[in-house]
Amino acid sequence: MVQGPDGGLVSVPDRATRGTEGHHVHSSLIGKVEKANRYARELDRISIDRLSLTFRGDNDTHAVTLDAGTWHCTCHYFASFGSCVHLLALQKIFGIMLPEEAQVSIFAAASPELAAV
Ligand SMILES: [Zn+2]
């Protein structure tokens, strides 16, 4: 304790030993990071089993799920046609990480003009 400017006692932090150790980056950690970088490019290693997400479209926000290879979206278009622009966008984003049955676009079979967009 020392005397502060106002005459009161203030505590002085003990800075002799704290926070002086540098961070050691172990080679094993570097190996892990390199492996992660490689894995991040090898997307066929990843299989998405389930998805649950919020999709903010231009006009409205929709809840999209994927479970057991089956998509669901809360938008009106999905209710009528069983697929929609949200699923199409997600299929483009996740690509081969999706289960095979979830990669199939209904647009591709039923509406070539939409699939070409
Ligand atoms: Zn939708």
py3Dmol code that shows the C-alpha trace and the ligand (Angstrom):
import py3Dmol

protein = """\
ATOM      1  CA  MET A   1       0.000   0.000   0.000  1.00  0.00           C
ATOM      2  CA  VAL A   2       1.200   3.497  -0.826  1.00  0.00           C
ATOM      3  CA  GLN A   3      -0.260   6.894  -0.268  1.00  0.00           C
ATOM      4  CA  GLY A   4      -2.354   8.163  -3.185  1.00  0.00           C
ATOM      5  CA  PRO A   5      -2.605  11.769  -4.403  1.00  0.00           C
ATOM      6  CA  ASP A   6      -5.650  12.384  -2.241  1.00  0.00           C
ATOM      7  CA  GLY A   7      -3.917  11.082   0.811  1.00  0.00           C
ATOM      8  CA  GLY A   8      -5.768   7.753   0.826  1.00  0.00           C
ATOM      9  CA  LEU A   9      -4.124   4.398   0.575  1.00  0.00           C
ATOM     10  CA  VAL A  10      -4.200   2.649  -2.810  1.00  0.00           C
ATOM     11  CA  SER A  11      -3.110  -0.846  -3.617  1.00  0.00           C
ATOM     12  CA  VAL A  12      -0.336  -1.318  -6.138  1.00  0.00           C
ATOM     13  CA  PRO A  13      -0.750  -4.359  -8.356  1.00  0.00           C
ATOM     14  CA  ASP A  14       2.006  -6.878  -8.148  1.00  0.00           C
ATOM     15  CA  ARG A  15       3.345  -6.925 -11.693  1.00  0.00           C
ATOM     16  CA  ALA A  16       6.597  -8.692 -11.041  1.00  0.00           C
ATOM     17  CA  THR A  17       5.681 -12.134 -12.310  1.00  0.00           C
ATOM     18  CA  ARG A  18       2.382 -11.959 -14.136  1.00  0.00           C
ATOM     19  CA  GLY A  19       1.870 -12.058 -17.875  1.00  0.00           C
ATOM     20  CA  THR A  20       5.511 -12.199 -18.812  1.00  0.00           C
ATOM     21  CA  GLU A  21       5.479 -15.675 -20.373  1.00  0.00           C
ATOM     22  CA  GLY A  22       5.284 -15.635 -24.164  1.00  0.00           C
ATOM     23  CA  HIS A  23       2.963 -17.965 -26.036  1.00  0.00           C
ATOM     24  CA  HIS A  24       4.628 -21.044 -27.371  1.00  0.00           C
ATOM     25  CA  VAL A  25       3.147 -22.309 -30.611  1.00  0.00           C
ATOM     26  CA  HIS A  26       3.846 -25.978 -30.647  1.00  0.00           C
ATOM     27  CA  SER A  27       4.612 -27.675 -33.911  1.00  0.00           C
ATOM     28  CA  SER A  28       1.814 -30.122 -33.222  1.00  0.00           C
ATOM     29  CA  LEU A  29      -0.622 -27.214 -33.133  1.00  0.00           C
ATOM     30  CA  ILE A  30       0.695 -25.911 -36.444  1.00  0.00           C
ATOM     31  CA  GLY A  31       0.132 -29.384 -37.864  1.00  0.00           C
ATOM     32  CA  LYS A  32      -3.449 -29.285 -36.654  1.00  0.00           C
ATOM     33  CA  VAL A  33      -4.061 -25.907 -38.271  1.00  0.00           C
ATOM     34  CA  GLU A  34      -2.603 -27.104 -41.563  1.00  0.00           C
ATOM     35  CA  LYS A  35      -4.768 -30.200 -41.417  1.00  0.00           C
ATOM     36  CA  ALA A  36      -7.835 -28.077 -40.700  1.00  0.00           C
ATOM     37  CA  ASN A  37      -7.029 -25.878 -43.704  1.00  0.00           C
ATOM     38  CA  ARG A  38      -6.765 -28.942 -45.909  1.00  0.00           C
ATOM     39  CA  TYR A  39      -9.967 -30.419 -44.517  1.00  0.00           C
ATOM     40  CA  ALA A  40     -11.736 -27.135 -45.172  1.00  0.00           C
ATOM     41  CA  ARG A  41     -11.010 -27.594 -48.897  1.00  0.00           C
ATOM     42  CA  GLU A  42     -12.034 -31.266 -48.962  1.00  0.00           C
ATOM     43  CA  LEU A  43     -15.739 -30.776 -48.553  1.00  0.00           C
ATOM     44  CA  ASP A  44     -16.641 -34.348 -49.479  1.00  0.00           C
ATOM     45  CA  ARG A  45     -15.366 -35.326 -46.027  1.00  0.00           C
ATOM     46  CA  ILE A  46     -18.358 -33.575 -44.501  1.00  0.00           C
ATOM     47  CA  SER A  47     -21.926 -34.888 -44.455  1.00  0.00           C
ATOM     48  CA  ILE A  48     -24.580 -32.597 -43.103  1.00  0.00           C
ATOM     49  CA  ASP A  49     -27.096 -34.714 -41.203  1.00  0.00           C
ATOM     50  CA  ARG A  50     -29.404 -31.971 -40.026  1.00  0.00           C
ATOM     51  CA  LEU A  51     -29.841 -28.277 -40.661  1.00  0.00           C
ATOM     52  CA  SER A  52     -32.005 -25.696 -39.003  1.00  0.00           C
ATOM     53  CA  LEU A  53     -31.616 -22.118 -40.074  1.00  0.00           C
ATOM     54  CA  THR A  54     -33.279 -18.797 -40.619  1.00  0.00           C
ATOM     55  CA  PHE A  55     -33.300 -17.479 -44.182  1.00  0.00           C
ATOM     56  CA  ARG A  56     -33.889 -13.753 -44.593  1.00  0.00           C
ATOM     57  CA  GLY A  57     -35.356 -13.367 -48.056  1.00  0.00           C
ATOM     58  CA  ASP A  58     -36.110 -10.072 -49.797  1.00  0.00           C
ATOM     59  CA  ASN A  59     -39.704 -10.037 -48.596  1.00  0.00           C
ATOM     60  CA  ASP A  60     -39.902 -12.306 -45.609  1.00  0.00           C
ATOM     61  CA  THR A  61     -37.942 -14.470 -43.218  1.00  0.00           C
ATOM     62  CA  HIS A  62     -38.287 -18.230 -43.427  1.00  0.00           C
ATOM     63  CA  ALA A  63     -37.317 -21.186 -41.285  1.00  0.00           C
ATOM     64  CA  VAL A  64     -35.569 -23.905 -43.266  1.00  0.00           C
ATOM     65  CA  THR A  65     -34.788 -27.375 -41.979  1.00  0.00           C
ATOM     66  CA  LEU A  66     -33.143 -30.449 -43.377  1.00  0.00           C
ATOM     67  CA  ASP A  67     -33.706 -33.743 -41.611  1.00  0.00           C
ATOM     68  CA  ALA A  68     -33.112 -37.283 -42.866  1.00  0.00           C
ATOM     69  CA  GLY A  69     -32.452 -35.913 -46.359  1.00  0.00           C
ATOM     70  CA  THR A  70     -35.765 -34.066 -46.474  1.00  0.00           C
ATOM     71  CA  TRP A  71     -36.012 -30.308 -46.788  1.00  0.00           C
ATOM     72  CA  HIS A  72     -38.673 -28.120 -45.329  1.00  0.00           C
ATOM     73  CA  CYS A  73     -39.223 -24.386 -45.704  1.00  0.00           C
ATOM     74  CA  THR A  74     -41.957 -22.228 -44.240  1.00  0.00           C
ATOM     75  CA  CYS A  75     -42.389 -20.114 -47.386  1.00  0.00           C
ATOM     76  CA  HIS A  76     -45.559 -20.245 -49.466  1.00  0.00           C
ATOM     77  CA  TYR A  77     -43.752 -21.418 -52.567  1.00  0.00           C
ATOM     78  CA  PHE A  78     -42.479 -24.496 -50.749  1.00  0.00           C
ATOM     79  CA  ALA A  79     -45.990 -25.234 -49.488  1.00  0.00           C
ATOM     80  CA  SER A  80     -47.228 -25.296 -53.086  1.00  0.00           C
ATOM     81  CA  PHE A  81     -44.320 -26.810 -54.986  1.00  0.00           C
ATOM     82  CA  GLY A  82     -42.237 -28.716 -52.433  1.00  0.00           C
ATOM     83  CA  SER A  83     -39.165 -26.684 -53.232  1.00  0.00           C
ATOM     84  CA  CYS A  84     -38.239 -23.037 -53.325  1.00  0.00           C
ATOM     85  CA  VAL A  85     -35.531 -20.500 -54.021  1.00  0.00           C
ATOM     86  CA  HIS A  86     -34.277 -20.832 -50.431  1.00  0.00           C
ATOM     87  CA  LEU A  87     -33.539 -24.521 -50.813  1.00  0.00           C
ATOM     88  CA  LEU A  88     -31.958 -23.865 -54.180  1.00  0.00           C
ATOM     89  CA  ALA A  89     -29.652 -21.283 -52.620  1.00  0.00           C
ATOM     90  CA  LEU A  90     -28.734 -23.634 -49.765  1.00  0.00           C
ATOM     91  CA  GLN A  91     -28.039 -26.445 -52.220  1.00  0.00           C
ATOM     92  CA  LYS A  92     -25.589 -24.150 -53.983  1.00  0.00           C
ATOM     93  CA  ILE A  93     -23.945 -23.169 -50.691  1.00  0.00           C
ATOM     94  CA  PHE A  94     -23.611 -26.629 -49.120  1.00  0.00           C
ATOM     95  CA  GLY A  95     -23.303 -28.635 -52.340  1.00  0.00           C
ATOM     96  CA  ILE A  96     -21.683 -32.032 -51.854  1.00  0.00           C
ATOM     97  CA  MET A  97     -21.858 -31.730 -48.072  1.00  0.00           C
ATOM     98  CA  LEU A  98     -25.589 -32.427 -48.320  1.00  0.00           C
ATOM     99  CA  PRO A  99     -27.017 -35.935 -48.375  1.00  0.00           C
ATOM    100  CA  GLU A 100     -27.461 -37.056 -51.989  1.00  0.00           C
ATOM    101  CA  GLU A 101     -31.238 -36.923 -51.842  1.00  0.00           C
ATOM    102  CA  ALA A 102     -31.058 -33.368 -50.489  1.00  0.00           C
ATOM    103  CA  GLN A 103     -28.850 -32.223 -53.359  1.00  0.00           C
ATOM    104  CA  VAL A 104     -31.504 -32.998 -55.932  1.00  0.00           C
ATOM    105  CA  SER A 105     -33.267 -29.858 -57.024  1.00  0.00           C
ATOM    106  CA  ILE A 106     -36.901 -30.262 -57.896  1.00  0.00           C
ATOM    107  CA  PHE A 107     -36.448 -27.271 -60.168  1.00  0.00           C
ATOM    108  CA  ALA A 108     -33.934 -29.155 -62.272  1.00  0.00           C
ATOM    109  CA  ALA A 109     -36.461 -31.855 -63.145  1.00  0.00           C
ATOM    110  CA  ALA A 110     -39.679 -29.879 -63.286  1.00  0.00           C
ATOM    111  CA  SER A 111     -38.725 -26.398 -64.401  1.00  0.00           C
ATOM    112  CA  PRO A 112     -35.600 -26.146 -66.539  1.00  0.00           C
ATOM    113  CA  GLU A 113     -36.143 -22.410 -66.962  1.00  0.00           C
ATOM    114  CA  LEU A 114     -35.917 -21.931 -63.199  1.00  0.00           C
ATOM    115  CA  ALA A 115     -32.925 -24.221 -62.815  1.00  0.00           C
ATOM    116  CA  ALA A 116     -31.062 -22.168 -65.388  1.00  0.00           C
ATOM    117  CA  VAL A 117     -31.335 -19.005 -63.284  1.00  0.00           C
TER     118      VAL A 117
END
"""
ligand_1 = """\
1
ZN
Zn -38.580 -21.277 -49.108
"""
view = py3Dmol.view(width=600, height=400)
view.addModel(protein, "pdb")
view.setStyle({"model": 0}, {"cartoon": {"style": "trace"}})
view.addModel(ligand_1, "xyz")
view.setStyle({"model": 1}, {"stick": {}})
view.zoomTo()
view.show()
